[in-house]
Amino acid sequence: MSRVLGSAPAPLLRRIMLQGKYEALTMLRNGEQLILAIVLPLLALVGLTVTPLLDGLGGSRVDVAVPGILALCAMSTAFTGQGISTGFDRRYGVLRFLSTTPLGRTGLIAGKILAVLAVLALQVIVVAAVAFVLGWQPTTAGWLPALALLVLGAAAFTALGLLVAGTVRPEATLAITNLLWILLGALGGIVLPAERLPGGAREMVHFLPSGALGEALRDAFLEGTFNAGAALILLLWTALAGTAAIRWFKWN
Amino acid sequence: MLRVVSGVSLTAERGQVTALLGANGAGKTTTIECAQGLQRRSGGTVSLLGQDPDTAGASLRSRVGVMLQDGGLPPSARPIPLLKHIAGMYREPWPVDKLIERLGIDTFSRTTVRRLSGGQRQRLALAAALAGNPEVLFLDEPSAGLDPQSRQLVFQLISELRDAGMGIVLTTHLMDDAQRLADYVYIIDAGRNVAEGTVAQLLQRNVPADAAQEHVRTLLFEARPGLDFTGVLPPAVEVSETRAGSYSVTGALVPEDLAALTAWWAAQGIMPGSMSLEARSLEDVFLDISGREIR
């Protein structure tokens, strides 16, 4: 038996694309993740258009609801879904094994971000399609700022998800990310605008990633404007959680 | 700072199997994980293919294969897509279909990792470690959970890879693994290496003068590969071909056993290239060195 041993790594971009594709497909094949990513946001969308919760906010029910639902999608995928899968991958040594391949730690993180963006793109398409059927009429000028803000929001939530997944046990990650999804989803200013929340929450939610993203997307799709203040808040969360994750993430 | 390993110094060569032998908790895994760059070391130096694994990049990682003790495979994955995915990280991977065939993965290719048996999972983890056709292969407890058939398959492959020039470093707490596979053994105890040498050299160490007459003995000899010993020796005597052409005969050997064996050689026209009779096993050596108390 005689042959040449050793291989060069595949190009960096190809490794990241492969990992992104693999993780995105894994997410989409997982039943619970699919419920969280697609089914629950669609149920919330329909719920908000048939109830008067969003009446009197300067737009049709569906027009006010859709931006918040898109923000909810970003939180589902980047924070809860990605956090849980990373937590369990860490438990099973998957992160450690992949970090010994040419992919490495940086490629692994890049692949995860790519997977989040791919699933988020799919969510946007599905939600928008259903929303159009329900009569959604977004401001055309709002698309560009909205998509940019959605990516920024996904970055903030990904960093937060990685921070949780990398520091506590996967069971705790499961509990924390699901609980926060429900709490922030209901009271975080994400689907229900701040003015519809109880007094205490009303002022605070502007500083949460959920409230900032929900508000910024509503401003984009309803008014066609870019909410720089909310963008700054999202940027701060990304930097803060990202730094903390780099500092405290435990690979095993 | 916790010092798990302090005072381990070892070298592994290409074309050799180097074994780190030690009890659970001796520091074997910590040692090889520092060598792989998986654990940050607080001191000391590591040179892997001439580079420091802590700072080296993808070009070093692609030349090194790693099989972790806990497998590191995603539970929901199926073997073939997983191997294809990992192979995609390399420019010239080991062809996945050949790898699958070689390790018998086709028999469970539709099963998710979660549902695989221990032996199947180990074989898949080995295939994953070999996906890049590495120059250096790290195996952390490769025989854990292996049934006899898988063990045979895995050991045979390891021997072939060694012969092809791969540098293989494995950890084990099983003397038999080391005895069957290793060209060179380091005995690790409490974070230090306490003895090293070829299996034969280690067996020669401090042979106690009072080794009892009926004590288990091991006869090692080299002859042509593939000999069939069926019926030559009593069933209680364990015979194994540790690698092609190297035989190990272990048991409470009596003079009649030696006579039967040599008579059989004469009848077959076999003249061993070398032979030695040891009153001790590697296990005895190990226990002498690291103590017999349970820790």
Interface residues (C-beta under 8 A of the other chain):
Chain A: M1 S2 R3 L5 G6 S7 A8 P9 A10 L12 R14 R15 L18 Y22 T26 R29 N30 F88 D89 Y92 G93 V94 R96 F97 L98 S99 T100 T101 P102 L103 G104 G107 W251 N252
Chain B: Q36 G37 L38 G57 A58 S59 R61 S62 R63 V64 V66 L68 D70 G71 G72 L73 P74 P75 S76 A77 H85 I86 G88 M89 Y90 R91 E92 P93 A128 A131 G132 N133 P134 E135 E160 D163 A164 G165 M166
